[in-house]
Amino acid sequence: MAYIEFKDIEKSYGDRHILKKINLRIEQGEFVTLLGPSGCGKTTFLRCLAGLTALGGGRIFMDGRDITAVPPRLRNVAMIFQQYNLFPTMTVYSNIAFGLRMKKMPEKTIRHEVAKALEMVGLSGSEKKYPSYLSGGEQQRVALARNLATKPSVLLLDEPFSAIDAKLRKELQIKIKELHNQLNMTSIFVTHDQEEAMRMSDTIHLFNDGRIEQSGRPMELYSRPATAFAASFIGSYNNLSSEDFSRMTGSSVTDSRTIMIRPETITFSQTPFSSEDAEHYYIEGIVSNQIPQRNIIRYTIDVKGAGIDVDLLFHNAVNHPVHKKAYLKISRKNTLFF
């Protein structure tokens, strides 16, 4: 039996159908990411689990118990939002202690739990500071500590890094995943950032227009997308029409399918390949552009009026100048037809 189970979940606002009969199972201890574009329903889905948004239909079960009608405060679920939602007139200590005091815990126990939570997030010694004296990353750590102190069964994270710069975002990603593993929590994370989802998740559920487009392990979604939408959202693909693909390769693709090829799977050469085989497509073109992207360079190759991108590691890519001939080899097994 799954630890959390969603059965036929629906939600509408007026004539807008936000969630469309979603069925989903989450195992205890999993780090699950709900990934998808803005407006696809992932945050609404998370709020339904927290009890902050009423269902339009369906049931939610946790540890075998139907919690559909259970009030939020009795679900033992903690939620971290995009905004830190700290009390500005309270110290860090008081912000973290607030939930424990609501549970009427003894002050000695509260002091112990606050100290332990601050140590976990790396903010020991910050008890007397006010939120306005903390950086954005530190404030989000306090919000995390406040939730961890209550010992929730499930931790929900609604795009918690959206207001934080890239370096701090990566540090917090690592910290949250470490704490997840250390505390053996069940965590459900919402993001529209595919790299974030790939880096943190045990399982990804890709949302699209109120439905789950595909579910699986990160590398499964990356290497074996089930639909054109999944291919375009997880990582980067060349998205070619059948007409462009036929013109590039000399193959006869007569129907109106979409052909998708990952840029990093394409072999690039400045000289023609010495031999050709039936397992690959061979393409000749001209380098029309090159764009550095961190540790890779993306080349755009013009092939008979259509463009195709090729990604090469930076140290392998420096000798391919613009306006020069390019010869490409593409494995047929890495070419997806939708």
C-alpha positions as CSV (number, residue, x, y, z in Angstrom):
1,M,0.0,0.0,0.0
2,A,1.3,3.5,-0.9
3,Y,1.9,5.9,1.9
4,I,-0.1,8.7,0.2
5,E,-2.7,7.9,-2.5
6,F,-4.7,10.3,-4.6
7,K,-7.8,8.9,-6.3
8,D,-9.6,10.7,-9.1
9,I,-8.6,14.2,-7.8
10,E,-10.6,17.0,-9.5
11,K,-10.7,20.8,-8.9
12,S,-12.3,23.6,-10.8
13,Y,-12.6,27.3,-10.4
14,G,-15.7,28.3,-12.3
15,D,-15.4,27.0,-15.8
16,R,-11.6,26.4,-15.4
17,H,-10.9,22.8,-14.8
18,I,-7.6,22.8,-12.9
19,L,-7.2,19.2,-11.9
20,K,-8.7,16.4,-14.1
21,K,-9.1,13.1,-12.3
22,I,-5.5,12.7,-11.2
23,N,-4.5,9.3,-9.7
24,L,-1.1,9.2,-8.0
25,R,0.7,7.1,-5.4
26,I,3.7,8.2,-3.2
27,E,5.8,5.8,-1.1
28,Q,7.0,6.6,2.4
29,G,10.4,8.2,2.4
30,E,10.2,9.3,-1.3
31,F,11.3,12.7,-2.5
32,V,8.7,13.4,-5.2
33,T,8.7,16.4,-7.5
34,L,5.6,17.8,-9.2
35,L,7.1,19.5,-12.3
36,G,5.4,21.5,-15.0
37,P,4.7,24.9,-16.5
38,S,2.9,27.7,-14.7
39,G,-0.9,27.1,-14.5
40,C,-0.7,23.3,-15.0
41,G,-2.2,22.5,-11.6
42,K,0.8,21.4,-9.5
43,T,0.5,24.0,-6.7
44,T,-3.3,23.4,-6.5
45,F,-2.6,19.7,-6.2
46,L,-0.1,20.3,-3.3
47,R,-2.6,22.6,-1.5
48,C,-5.2,19.9,-1.7
49,L,-2.9,17.5,0.1
50,A,-2.2,20.2,2.8
51,G,-6.0,20.7,3.2
52,L,-5.7,24.4,2.2
53,T,-7.8,23.9,-1.0
54,A,-11.0,21.8,-1.0
55,L,-11.3,19.1,-3.5
56,G,-13.9,19.2,-6.3
57,G,-13.9,15.4,-6.4
58,G,-11.9,12.4,-5.4
59,R,-10.3,11.2,-2.2
60,I,-6.9,11.5,-0.5
61,F,-5.5,8.7,1.7
62,M,-2.4,8.9,4.0
63,D,-1.0,5.8,5.7
64,G,-4.3,4.0,4.8
65,R,-6.5,6.7,6.4
66,D,-8.9,8.8,4.4
67,I,-7.9,12.4,5.1
68,T,-10.1,14.1,2.5
69,A,-12.2,15.9,5.1
70,V,-9.5,16.1,7.9
71,P,-8.7,19.8,8.8
72,P,-5.2,21.0,7.8
73,R,-3.9,21.2,11.5
74,L,-4.7,17.5,12.0
75,R,-2.9,16.1,8.9
76,N,0.6,16.5,10.3
77,V,1.7,18.0,7.1
78,A,4.1,21.0,6.9
79,M,4.2,23.4,3.9
80,I,7.0,25.8,2.9
81,F,5.8,28.5,0.5
82,Q,7.5,30.7,-2.1
83,Q,7.3,33.5,0.4
84,Y,9.0,32.9,3.7
85,N,5.9,33.9,5.8
86,L,8.0,34.7,8.9
87,F,6.6,36.9,11.6
88,P,8.6,40.2,11.2
89,T,8.2,41.3,14.8
90,M,9.4,37.9,16.2
91,T,12.9,36.7,16.6
92,V,14.2,33.6,14.8
93,Y,13.7,31.7,18.0
94,S,10.1,32.8,18.4
95,N,9.3,32.1,14.8
96,I,10.5,28.5,15.1
97,A,8.9,28.1,18.5
98,F,5.5,29.3,17.4
99,G,4.2,26.0,16.1
100,L,5.5,24.2,19.1
101,R,3.8,26.6,21.5
102,M,0.5,26.1,19.6
103,K,0.9,22.4,20.5
104,K,1.3,23.5,24.2
105,M,4.7,21.8,24.5
106,P,6.8,22.6,27.6
107,E,9.2,25.5,27.2
108,K,12.2,23.3,28.0
109,T,11.2,20.9,25.2
110,I,10.7,23.9,22.9
111,R,14.2,25.2,23.6
112,H,15.6,21.8,22.8
113,E,13.6,21.4,19.6
114,V,14.4,25.0,18.3
115,A,18.1,24.5,19.0
116,K,18.1,21.1,17.2
117,A,16.2,22.6,14.2
118,L,18.6,25.5,13.9
119,E,21.5,23.2,14.0
120,M,20.0,21.1,11.2
121,V,19.7,24.1,8.9
122,G,23.0,25.6,9.8
123,L,21.8,28.7,11.7
124,S,22.9,28.0,15.3
125,G,23.5,31.3,17.1
126,S,20.9,33.2,15.1
127,E,18.1,32.8,17.7
128,K,17.9,36.5,18.7
129,K,18.0,37.9,15.2
130,Y,14.9,39.3,13.4
131,P,13.9,38.3,9.9
132,S,14.8,41.7,8.5
133,Y,18.5,41.1,9.4
134,L,18.7,37.8,7.5
135,S,19.4,37.2,3.8
136,G,16.7,35.6,1.7
137,G,18.5,32.2,1.9
138,E,18.7,32.5,5.7
139,Q,15.0,33.4,6.0
140,Q,14.1,30.3,3.9
141,R,16.3,28.2,6.3
142,V,14.3,29.6,9.2
143,A,11.1,28.7,7.5
144,L,12.4,25.2,6.9
145,A,13.5,24.9,10.6
146,R,10.1,26.1,11.8
147,N,8.5,23.3,9.8
148,L,11.0,20.6,10.8
149,A,10.6,21.4,14.5
150,T,7.0,20.2,14.4
151,K,8.1,16.8,13.1
152,P,5.7,16.5,10.2
153,S,4.9,13.2,8.5
154,V,5.1,14.9,5.1
155,L,7.0,18.0,4.0
156,L,5.5,20.1,1.2
157,L,7.6,22.6,-0.7
158,D,5.9,25.0,-3.1
159,E,8.7,26.5,-5.2
160,P,10.7,27.6,-2.1
161,F,13.8,28.8,-4.0
162,S,12.1,31.1,-6.5
163,A,13.2,34.3,-4.7
164,I,16.8,33.1,-4.1
165,D,19.8,33.6,-6.3
166,A,21.3,30.7,-8.2
167,K,24.2,29.9,-5.8
168,L,22.1,29.9,-2.7
169,R,19.4,28.0,-4.5
170,K,21.8,25.1,-5.1
171,E,23.1,25.2,-1.5
172,L,19.5,24.9,-0.2
173,Q,18.6,22.2,-2.7
174,I,21.5,20.1,-1.3
175,K,20.6,21.0,2.4
176,I,16.9,20.0,1.9
177,K,17.8,16.7,0.2
178,E,20.3,15.9,3.0
179,L,17.7,16.6,5.7
180,H,15.1,14.6,3.8
181,N,17.5,11.6,3.8
182,Q,18.6,12.2,7.4
183,L,15.1,12.4,8.8
184,N,13.6,9.8,6.4
185,M,10.8,12.2,5.5
186,T,8.3,12.0,2.7
187,S,8.8,15.2,0.7
188,I,6.7,16.6,-2.2
189,F,8.3,19.4,-4.1
190,V,6.7,21.8,-6.6
191,T,8.9,23.4,-9.3
192,H,8.9,24.5,-13.0
193,D,12.7,24.2,-13.1
194,Q,13.6,20.9,-14.8
195,E,17.3,21.0,-13.6
196,E,16.0,21.4,-10.0
197,A,13.7,18.5,-10.5
198,M,16.4,16.3,-12.0
199,R,18.9,17.1,-9.2
200,M,16.6,16.5,-6.2
201,S,14.0,13.9,-7.1
202,D,13.5,10.2,-6.6
203,T,10.4,10.4,-8.7
204,I,9.1,13.2,-11.0
205,H,5.4,13.6,-12.0
206,L,5.2,15.9,-15.0
207,F,2.0,17.9,-15.0
208,N,0.4,19.4,-18.1
209,D,-3.0,21.1,-18.3
210,G,-4.4,19.5,-15.1
211,R,-3.1,16.0,-15.9
212,I,0.0,13.9,-15.3
213,E,1.8,13.7,-18.6
214,Q,4.4,11.2,-17.4
215,S,5.8,9.8,-14.2
216,G,9.2,8.1,-13.5
217,R,12.7,8.4,-12.3
218,P,14.6,11.5,-13.5
219,M,16.8,9.7,-16.0
220,E,13.8,7.7,-17.3
221,L,11.9,10.9,-18.1
222,Y,15.0,12.4,-19.6
223,S,16.0,9.5,-21.8
224,R,12.6,8.0,-22.6
225,P,10.0,10.7,-22.8
226,A,6.5,9.3,-23.5
227,T,5.2,12.4,-25.4
228,A,6.4,15.4,-27.4
229,F,5.5,17.6,-24.4
230,A,7.6,15.5,-22.0
231,A,10.5,15.6,-24.4
232,S,10.3,19.3,-24.8
233,F,10.0,20.0,-21.1
234,I,12.6,17.6,-19.7
235,G,15.9,18.8,-21.0
236,S,16.4,20.1,-24.5
237,Y,15.4,18.6,-27.8
238,N,15.7,19.6,-31.4
239,N,12.0,19.8,-32.5
240,L,11.8,19.1,-36.3
241,S,8.9,18.8,-38.6
242,S,8.8,15.7,-40.8
243,E,9.4,18.0,-43.8
244,D,12.6,19.5,-42.3
245,F,13.8,16.1,-41.1
246,S,13.3,14.5,-44.6
247,R,15.1,17.4,-46.3
248,M,18.0,17.2,-43.8
249,T,18.5,13.4,-43.9
250,G,17.1,12.4,-47.3
251,S,14.8,10.1,-45.6
252,S,11.1,9.8,-46.5
253,V,9.0,10.8,-43.5
254,T,5.7,11.5,-45.2
255,D,3.3,11.9,-42.3
256,S,3.0,15.0,-40.1
257,R,4.9,13.6,-37.1
258,T,7.3,15.6,-34.9
259,I,10.9,14.4,-34.8
260,M,12.9,15.1,-31.7
261,I,16.6,14.7,-31.2
262,R,18.7,15.7,-28.1
263,P,21.6,18.0,-29.0
264,E,24.1,16.1,-26.9
265,T,23.5,12.8,-28.8
266,I,24.7,14.2,-32.1
267,T,28.2,13.5,-33.3
268,F,29.9,16.6,-34.8
269,S,32.8,16.6,-37.3
270,Q,34.6,19.2,-39.5
271,T,35.4,16.5,-42.1
272,P,33.1,13.9,-43.8
273,F,32.7,10.6,-42.0
274,S,34.9,7.9,-43.6
275,S,32.1,5.4,-43.8
276,E,28.3,5.4,-43.4
277,D,26.0,2.7,-42.0
278,A,22.3,2.1,-41.7
279,E,22.2,2.7,-38.0
280,H,22.8,6.4,-38.3
281,Y,21.6,9.5,-40.2
282,Y,24.3,11.6,-41.9
283,I,23.8,15.3,-42.4
284,E,26.0,18.0,-43.9
285,G,25.5,21.7,-43.1
286,I,27.1,25.0,-42.1
287,V,27.8,26.3,-38.6
288,S,25.6,29.4,-38.3
289,N,25.9,30.2,-34.6
290,Q,27.7,29.2,-31.3
291,I,26.5,30.0,-27.8
292,P,28.5,29.2,-24.6
293,Q,26.2,27.6,-22.0
294,R,28.2,27.0,-18.8
295,N,30.3,23.8,-19.6
296,I,29.0,23.3,-23.1
297,I,28.9,25.2,-26.4
298,R,25.7,25.0,-28.4
299,Y,26.3,25.1,-32.1
300,T,23.4,25.7,-34.5
301,I,23.9,24.0,-37.9
302,D,22.1,25.3,-40.9
303,V,21.0,22.4,-43.1
304,K,19.2,23.4,-46.3
305,G,17.4,26.3,-44.6
306,A,16.5,24.5,-41.3
307,G,18.5,24.7,-38.0
308,I,19.6,21.8,-35.8
309,D,21.4,22.3,-32.4
310,V,24.5,20.3,-31.3
311,D,25.9,20.5,-27.8
312,L,29.6,19.8,-27.2
313,L,31.6,20.0,-24.0
314,F,33.5,23.3,-23.9
315,H,37.0,21.8,-24.3
316,N,35.9,19.7,-27.3
317,A,34.1,22.6,-29.0
318,V,36.6,25.4,-29.4
319,N,37.8,24.5,-33.0
320,H,34.5,24.6,-34.8
321,P,34.2,28.2,-36.2
322,V,31.1,29.8,-37.6
323,H,30.5,29.6,-41.3
324,K,32.5,26.4,-41.7
325,K,31.2,23.1,-43.0
326,A,29.8,20.7,-40.3
327,Y,29.1,17.0,-40.7
328,L,26.7,15.4,-38.3
329,K,26.0,11.7,-37.4
330,I,22.8,10.9,-35.5
331,S,21.9,7.5,-34.2
332,R,18.5,6.2,-35.3
333,K,17.9,4.9,-31.8
334,N,18.3,8.5,-30.4
335,T,15.7,9.8,-32.9
336,L,12.2,10.0,-31.4
337,F,9.1,10.2,-33.6
338,F,5.8,11.6,-32.1
